[in-house]
Amino acid sequence: MVVGVIQVDLSIPAADSLKGKRMVLRSLKDRIRNNFNVSVAEIADNDQWTSATIGIATICNDGRFANQVLSKVVDFIEKSRDVIVDDYSLTIL
């Protein structure tokens, strides 16, 4: 069993309140879950309006496949208009 985990630091420039931030993140998390069948959660920066950190995890039999899936997730996030990827770190366990 292989577990792939990625932590993505995001900027949300259009957010003018926590409510606006939550709407953007909820939409992004739902689209990631639906397209890639992974687990997604906000893991840091909960009280900041214009930044967020999300964690994404997948479990599979092959480390290369986990790396491919998580790399595609990062590409998907980078193409989103609502957020900017500041940094990310990938870990395969």
MODELLER restraints for C-alpha pairs under 7 A, 6 or more apart:
rsr = mdl.restraints
at = mdl.atoms
rsr.add(forms.Gaussian(group=physical.xy_distance, feature=features.Distance(at['CA:1:A'], at['CA:59:A']), mean=6.99, stdev=0.5))
rsr.add(forms.Gaussian(group=physical.xy_distance, feature=features.Distance(at['CA:1:A'], at['CA:60:A']), mean=5.98, stdev=0.5))
rsr.add(forms.Gaussian(group=physical.xy_distance, feature=features.Distance(at['CA:1:A'], at['CA:61:A']), mean=5.03, stdev=0.5))
rsr.add(forms.Gaussian(group=physical.xy_distance, feature=features.Distance(at['CA:2:A'], at['CA:59:A']), mean=5.70, stdev=0.5))
rsr.add(forms.Gaussian(group=physical.xy_distance, feature=features.Distance(at['CA:2:A'], at['CA:60:A']), mean=5.36, stdev=0.5))
rsr.add(forms.Gaussian(group=physical.xy_distance, feature=features.Distance(at['CA:2:A'], at['CA:61:A']), mean=5.58, stdev=0.5))
rsr.add(forms.Gaussian(group=physical.xy_distance, feature=features.Distance(at['CA:2:A'], at['CA:62:A']), mean=6.22, stdev=0.5))
rsr.add(forms.Gaussian(group=physical.xy_distance, feature=features.Distance(at['CA:2:A'], at['CA:63:A']), mean=5.93, stdev=0.5))
rsr.add(forms.Gaussian(group=physical.xy_distance, feature=features.Distance(at['CA:2:A'], at['CA:92:A']), mean=7.00, stdev=0.5))
rsr.add(forms.Gaussian(group=physical.xy_distance, feature=features.Distance(at['CA:2:A'], at['CA:93:A']), mean=5.83, stdev=0.5))
rsr.add(forms.Gaussian(group=physical.xy_distance, feature=features.Distance(at['CA:3:A'], at['CA:58:A']), mean=5.85, stdev=0.5))
rsr.add(forms.Gaussian(group=physical.xy_distance, feature=features.Distance(at['CA:3:A'], at['CA:59:A']), mean=4.56, stdev=0.5))
rsr.add(forms.Gaussian(group=physical.xy_distance, feature=features.Distance(at['CA:3:A'], at['CA:60:A']), mean=6.61, stdev=0.5))
rsr.add(forms.Gaussian(group=physical.xy_distance, feature=features.Distance(at['CA:3:A'], at['CA:92:A']), mean=5.84, stdev=0.5))
rsr.add(forms.Gaussian(group=physical.xy_distance, feature=features.Distance(at['CA:3:A'], at['CA:93:A']), mean=5.08, stdev=0.5))
rsr.add(forms.Gaussian(group=physical.xy_distance, feature=features.Distance(at['CA:4:A'], at['CA:57:A']), mean=5.57, stdev=0.5))
rsr.add(forms.Gaussian(group=physical.xy_distance, feature=features.Distance(at['CA:4:A'], at['CA:58:A']), mean=5.25, stdev=0.5))
rsr.add(forms.Gaussian(group=physical.xy_distance, feature=features.Distance(at['CA:4:A'], at['CA:59:A']), mean=6.32, stdev=0.5))
rsr.add(forms.Gaussian(group=physical.xy_distance, feature=features.Distance(at['CA:4:A'], at['CA:66:A']), mean=5.55, stdev=0.5))
rsr.add(forms.Gaussian(group=physical.xy_distance, feature=features.Distance(at['CA:4:A'], at['CA:67:A']), mean=6.88, stdev=0.5))
rsr.add(forms.Gaussian(group=physical.xy_distance, feature=features.Distance(at['CA:4:A'], at['CA:91:A']), mean=5.85, stdev=0.5))
rsr.add(forms.Gaussian(group=physical.xy_distance, feature=features.Distance(at['CA:4:A'], at['CA:92:A']), mean=4.45, stdev=0.5))
rsr.add(forms.Gaussian(group=physical.xy_distance, feature=features.Distance(at['CA:4:A'], at['CA:93:A']), mean=6.19, stdev=0.5))
rsr.add(forms.Gaussian(group=physical.xy_distance, feature=features.Distance(at['CA:5:A'], at['CA:56:A']), mean=5.69, stdev=0.5))
rsr.add(forms.Gaussian(group=physical.xy_distance, feature=features.Distance(at['CA:5:A'], at['CA:57:A']), mean=4.46, stdev=0.5))
rsr.add(forms.Gaussian(group=physical.xy_distance, feature=features.Distance(at['CA:5:A'], at['CA:58:A']), mean=6.67, stdev=0.5))
rsr.add(forms.Gaussian(group=physical.xy_distance, feature=features.Distance(at['CA:5:A'], at['CA:90:A']), mean=5.91, stdev=0.5))
rsr.add(forms.Gaussian(group=physical.xy_distance, feature=features.Distance(at['CA:5:A'], at['CA:91:A']), mean=5.20, stdev=0.5))
rsr.add(forms.Gaussian(group=physical.xy_distance, feature=features.Distance(at['CA:5:A'], at['CA:92:A']), mean=6.32, stdev=0.5))
rsr.add(forms.Gaussian(group=physical.xy_distance, feature=features.Distance(at['CA:6:A'], at['CA:55:A']), mean=5.76, stdev=0.5))
rsr.add(forms.Gaussian(group=physical.xy_distance, feature=features.Distance(at['CA:6:A'], at['CA:56:A']), mean=5.25, stdev=0.5))
rsr.add(forms.Gaussian(group=physical.xy_distance, feature=features.Distance(at['CA:6:A'], at['CA:57:A']), mean=6.50, stdev=0.5))
rsr.add(forms.Gaussian(group=physical.xy_distance, feature=features.Distance(at['CA:6:A'], at['CA:70:A']), mean=6.97, stdev=0.5))
rsr.add(forms.Gaussian(group=physical.xy_distance, feature=features.Distance(at['CA:6:A'], at['CA:88:A']), mean=6.84, stdev=0.5))
rsr.add(forms.Gaussian(group=physical.xy_distance, feature=features.Distance(at['CA:6:A'], at['CA:89:A']), mean=5.55, stdev=0.5))
rsr.add(forms.Gaussian(group=physical.xy_distance, feature=features.Distance(at['CA:6:A'], at['CA:90:A']), mean=4.40, stdev=0.5))
rsr.add(forms.Gaussian(group=physical.xy_distance, feature=features.Distance(at['CA:6:A'], at['CA:91:A']), mean=6.16, stdev=0.5))
rsr.add(forms.Gaussian(group=physical.xy_distance, feature=features.Distance(at['CA:7:A'], at['CA:53:A']), mean=6.85, stdev=0.5))
rsr.add(forms.Gaussian(group=physical.xy_distance, feature=features.Distance(at['CA:7:A'], at['CA:54:A']), mean=5.85, stdev=0.5))
rsr.add(forms.Gaussian(group=physical.xy_distance, feature=features.Distance(at['CA:7:A'], at['CA:55:A']), mean=4.63, stdev=0.5))
rsr.add(forms.Gaussian(group=physical.xy_distance, feature=features.Distance(at['CA:7:A'], at['CA:56:A']), mean=6.53, stdev=0.5))
rsr.add(forms.Gaussian(group=physical.xy_distance, feature=features.Distance(at['CA:7:A'], at['CA:88:A']), mean=5.39, stdev=0.5))
rsr.add(forms.Gaussian(group=physical.xy_distance, feature=features.Distance(at['CA:7:A'], at['CA:89:A']), mean=5.35, stdev=0.5))
rsr.add(forms.Gaussian(group=physical.xy_distance, feature=features.Distance(at['CA:7:A'], at['CA:90:A']), mean=6.67, stdev=0.5))
rsr.add(forms.Gaussian(group=physical.xy_distance, feature=features.Distance(at['CA:8:A'], at['CA:53:A']), mean=5.56, stdev=0.5))
rsr.add(forms.Gaussian(group=physical.xy_distance, feature=features.Distance(at['CA:8:A'], at['CA:54:A']), mean=5.38, stdev=0.5))
rsr.add(forms.Gaussian(group=physical.xy_distance, feature=features.Distance(at['CA:8:A'], at['CA:55:A']), mean=6.43, stdev=0.5))
rsr.add(forms.Gaussian(group=physical.xy_distance, feature=features.Distance(at['CA:8:A'], at['CA:85:A']), mean=6.97, stdev=0.5))
rsr.add(forms.Gaussian(group=physical.xy_distance, feature=features.Distance(at['CA:8:A'], at['CA:87:A']), mean=5.98, stdev=0.5))
rsr.add(forms.Gaussian(group=physical.xy_distance, feature=features.Distance(at['CA:8:A'], at['CA:88:A']), mean=4.29, stdev=0.5))
rsr.add(forms.Gaussian(group=physical.xy_distance, feature=features.Distance(at['CA:8:A'], at['CA:89:A']), mean=6.74, stdev=0.5))
rsr.add(forms.Gaussian(group=physical.xy_distance, feature=features.Distance(at['CA:9:A'], at['CA:52:A']), mean=6.01, stdev=0.5))
rsr.add(forms.Gaussian(group=physical.xy_distance, feature=features.Distance(at['CA:9:A'], at['CA:53:A']), mean=4.46, stdev=0.5))
rsr.add(forms.Gaussian(group=physical.xy_distance, feature=features.Distance(at['CA:9:A'], at['CA:54:A']), mean=6.68, stdev=0.5))
rsr.add(forms.Gaussian(group=physical.xy_distance, feature=features.Distance(at['CA:9:A'], at['CA:85:A']), mean=6.08, stdev=0.5))
rsr.add(forms.Gaussian(group=physical.xy_distance, feature=features.Distance(at['CA:9:A'], at['CA:86:A']), mean=5.43, stdev=0.5))
rsr.add(forms.Gaussian(group=physical.xy_distance, feature=features.Distance(at['CA:9:A'], at['CA:87:A']), mean=5.17, stdev=0.5))
rsr.add(forms.Gaussian(group=physical.xy_distance, feature=features.Distance(at['CA:9:A'], at['CA:88:A']), mean=5.98, stdev=0.5))
rsr.add(forms.Gaussian(group=physical.xy_distance, feature=features.Distance(at['CA:10:A'], at['CA:51:A']), mean=5.54, stdev=0.5))
rsr.add(forms.Gaussian(group=physical.xy_distance, feature=features.Distance(at['CA:10:A'], at['CA:52:A']), mean=5.16, stdev=0.5))
rsr.add(forms.Gaussian(group=physical.xy_distance, feature=features.Distance(at['CA:10:A'], at['CA:53:A']), mean=5.94, stdev=0.5))
rsr.add(forms.Gaussian(group=physical.xy_distance, feature=features.Distance(at['CA:10:A'], at['CA:83:A']), mean=6.29, stdev=0.5))
rsr.add(forms.Gaussian(group=physical.xy_distance, feature=features.Distance(at['CA:10:A'], at['CA:84:A']), mean=5.52, stdev=0.5))
rsr.add(forms.Gaussian(group=physical.xy_distance, feature=features.Distance(at['CA:10:A'], at['CA:85:A']), mean=4.73, stdev=0.5))
rsr.add(forms.Gaussian(group=physical.xy_distance, feature=features.Distance(at['CA:10:A'], at['CA:86:A']), mean=5.42, stdev=0.5))
rsr.add(forms.Gaussian(group=physical.xy_distance, feature=features.Distance(at['CA:11:A'], at['CA:50:A']), mean=5.61, stdev=0.5))
rsr.add(forms.Gaussian(group=physical.xy_distance, feature=features.Distance(at['CA:11:A'], at['CA:51:A']), mean=4.42, stdev=0.5))
rsr.add(forms.Gaussian(group=physical.xy_distance, feature=features.Distance(at['CA:11:A'], at['CA:52:A']), mean=6.48, stdev=0.5))
rsr.add(forms.Gaussian(group=physical.xy_distance, feature=features.Distance(at['CA:11:A'], at['CA:83:A']), mean=5.67, stdev=0.5))
rsr.add(forms.Gaussian(group=physical.xy_distance, feature=features.Distance(at['CA:11:A'], at['CA:84:A']), mean=5.04, stdev=0.5))
rsr.add(forms.Gaussian(group=physical.xy_distance, feature=features.Distance(at['CA:11:A'], at['CA:85:A']), mean=6.49, stdev=0.5))
rsr.add(forms.Gaussian(group=physical.xy_distance, feature=features.Distance(at['CA:11:A'], at['CA:86:A']), mean=6.60, stdev=0.5))
rsr.add(forms.Gaussian(group=physical.xy_distance, feature=features.Distance(at['CA:12:A'], at['CA:50:A']), mean=4.60, stdev=0.5))
rsr.add(forms.Gaussian(group=physical.xy_distance, feature=features.Distance(at['CA:12:A'], at['CA:51:A']), mean=5.59, stdev=0.5))
rsr.add(forms.Gaussian(group=physical.xy_distance, feature=features.Distance(at['CA:12:A'], at['CA:82:A']), mean=6.47, stdev=0.5))
rsr.add(forms.Gaussian(group=physical.xy_distance, feature=features.Distance(at['CA:12:A'], at['CA:83:A']), mean=4.85, stdev=0.5))
rsr.add(forms.Gaussian(group=physical.xy_distance, feature=features.Distance(at['CA:12:A'], at['CA:84:A']), mean=6.52, stdev=0.5))
rsr.add(forms.Gaussian(group=physical.xy_distance, feature=features.Distance(at['CA:13:A'], at['CA:50:A']), mean=5.67, stdev=0.5))
rsr.add(forms.Gaussian(group=physical.xy_distance, feature=features.Distance(at['CA:15:A'], at['CA:21:A']), mean=5.14, stdev=0.5))
rsr.add(forms.Gaussian(group=physical.xy_distance, feature=features.Distance(at['CA:15:A'], at['CA:49:A']), mean=6.08, stdev=0.5))
rsr.add(forms.Gaussian(group=physical.xy_distance, feature=features.Distance(at['CA:15:A'], at['CA:50:A']), mean=5.74, stdev=0.5))
rsr.add(forms.Gaussian(group=physical.xy_distance, feature=features.Distance(at['CA:16:A'], at['CA:49:A']), mean=6.57, stdev=0.5))
rsr.add(forms.Gaussian(group=physical.xy_distance, feature=features.Distance(at['CA:17:A'], at['CA:49:A']), mean=5.57, stdev=0.5))
rsr.add(forms.Gaussian(group=physical.xy_distance, feature=features.Distance(at['CA:18:A'], at['CA:49:A']), mean=5.25, stdev=0.5))
rsr.add(forms.Gaussian(group=physical.xy_distance, feature=features.Distance(at['CA:21:A'], at['CA:49:A']), mean=6.02, stdev=0.5))
rsr.add(forms.Gaussian(group=physical.xy_distance, feature=features.Distance(at['CA:24:A'], at['CA:82:A']), mean=6.83, stdev=0.5))
rsr.add(forms.Gaussian(group=physical.xy_distance, feature=features.Distance(at['CA:29:A'], at['CA:40:A']), mean=6.15, stdev=0.5))
rsr.add(forms.Gaussian(group=physical.xy_distance, feature=features.Distance(at['CA:32:A'], at['CA:73:A']), mean=6.97, stdev=0.5))
rsr.add(forms.Gaussian(group=physical.xy_distance, feature=features.Distance(at['CA:33:A'], at['CA:39:A']), mean=6.54, stdev=0.5))
rsr.add(forms.Gaussian(group=physical.xy_distance, feature=features.Distance(at['CA:33:A'], at['CA:40:A']), mean=6.95, stdev=0.5))
rsr.add(forms.Gaussian(group=physical.xy_distance, feature=features.Distance(at['CA:38:A'], at['CA:56:A']), mean=6.69, stdev=0.5))
rsr.add(forms.Gaussian(group=physical.xy_distance, feature=features.Distance(at['CA:38:A'], at['CA:57:A']), mean=5.85, stdev=0.5))
rsr.add(forms.Gaussian(group=physical.xy_distance, feature=features.Distance(at['CA:38:A'], at['CA:58:A']), mean=5.24, stdev=0.5))
rsr.add(forms.Gaussian(group=physical.xy_distance, feature=features.Distance(at['CA:39:A'], at['CA:56:A']), mean=5.50, stdev=0.5))
rsr.add(forms.Gaussian(group=physical.xy_distance, feature=features.Distance(at['CA:39:A'], at['CA:57:A']), mean=5.20, stdev=0.5))
rsr.add(forms.Gaussian(group=physical.xy_distance, feature=features.Distance(at['CA:39:A'], at['CA:58:A']), mean=6.57, stdev=0.5))
rsr.add(forms.Gaussian(group=physical.xy_distance, feature=features.Distance(at['CA:40:A'], at['CA:54:A']), mean=6.86, stdev=0.5))
rsr.add(forms.Gaussian(group=physical.xy_distance, feature=features.Distance(at['CA:40:A'], at['CA:55:A']), mean=5.71, stdev=0.5))
rsr.add(forms.Gaussian(group=physical.xy_distance, feature=features.Distance(at['CA:40:A'], at['CA:56:A']), mean=4.56, stdev=0.5))
rsr.add(forms.Gaussian(group=physical.xy_distance, feature=features.Distance(at['CA:40:A'], at['CA:57:A']), mean=6.73, stdev=0.5))
rsr.add(forms.Gaussian(group=physical.xy_distance, feature=features.Distance(at['CA:41:A'], at['CA:54:A']), mean=5.52, stdev=0.5))
rsr.add(forms.Gaussian(group=physical.xy_distance, feature=features.Distance(at['CA:41:A'], at['CA:55:A']), mean=5.42, stdev=0.5))
rsr.add(forms.Gaussian(group=physical.xy_distance, feature=features.Distance(at['CA:41:A'], at['CA:56:A']), mean=6.73, stdev=0.5))
rsr.add(forms.Gaussian(group=physical.xy_distance, feature=features.Distance(at['CA:42:A'], at['CA:53:A']), mean=5.85, stdev=0.5))
rsr.add(forms.Gaussian(group=physical.xy_distance, feature=features.Distance(at['CA:42:A'], at['CA:54:A']), mean=4.24, stdev=0.5))
rsr.add(forms.Gaussian(group=physical.xy_distance, feature=features.Distance(at['CA:42:A'], at['CA:55:A']), mean=6.24, stdev=0.5))
rsr.add(forms.Gaussian(group=physical.xy_distance, feature=features.Distance(at['CA:43:A'], at['CA:53:A']), mean=5.70, stdev=0.5))
rsr.add(forms.Gaussian(group=physical.xy_distance, feature=features.Distance(at['CA:43:A'], at['CA:54:A']), mean=5.33, stdev=0.5))
rsr.add(forms.Gaussian(group=physical.xy_distance, feature=features.Distance(at['CA:43:A'], at['CA:55:A']), mean=6.12, stdev=0.5))
rsr.add(forms.Gaussian(group=physical.xy_distance, feature=features.Distance(at['CA:44:A'], at['CA:52:A']), mean=6.30, stdev=0.5))
rsr.add(forms.Gaussian(group=physical.xy_distance, feature=features.Distance(at['CA:44:A'], at['CA:53:A']), mean=5.04, stdev=0.5))
rsr.add(forms.Gaussian(group=physical.xy_distance, feature=features.Distance(at['CA:45:A'], at['CA:51:A']), mean=6.44, stdev=0.5))
rsr.add(forms.Gaussian(group=physical.xy_distance, feature=features.Distance(at['CA:45:A'], at['CA:52:A']), mean=5.09, stdev=0.5))
rsr.add(forms.Gaussian(group=physical.xy_distance, feature=features.Distance(at['CA:45:A'], at['CA:53:A']), mean=6.20, stdev=0.5))
rsr.add(forms.Gaussian(group=physical.xy_distance, feature=features.Distance(at['CA:46:A'], at['CA:52:A']), mean=6.75, stdev=0.5))
rsr.add(forms.Gaussian(group=physical.xy_distance, feature=features.Distance(at['CA:58:A'], at['CA:66:A']), mean=6.64, stdev=0.5))
rsr.add(forms.Gaussian(group=physical.xy_distance, feature=features.Distance(at['CA:60:A'], at['CA:66:A']), mean=6.51, stdev=0.5))
rsr.add(forms.Gaussian(group=physical.xy_distance, feature=features.Distance(at['CA:63:A'], at['CA:92:A']), mean=6.71, stdev=0.5))
rsr.add(forms.Gaussian(group=physical.xy_distance, feature=features.Distance(at['CA:78:A'], at['CA:84:A']), mean=6.53, stdev=0.5))
rsr.add(forms.Gaussian(group=physical.xy_distance, feature=features.Distance(at['CA:78:A'], at['CA:85:A']), mean=6.04, stdev=0.5))
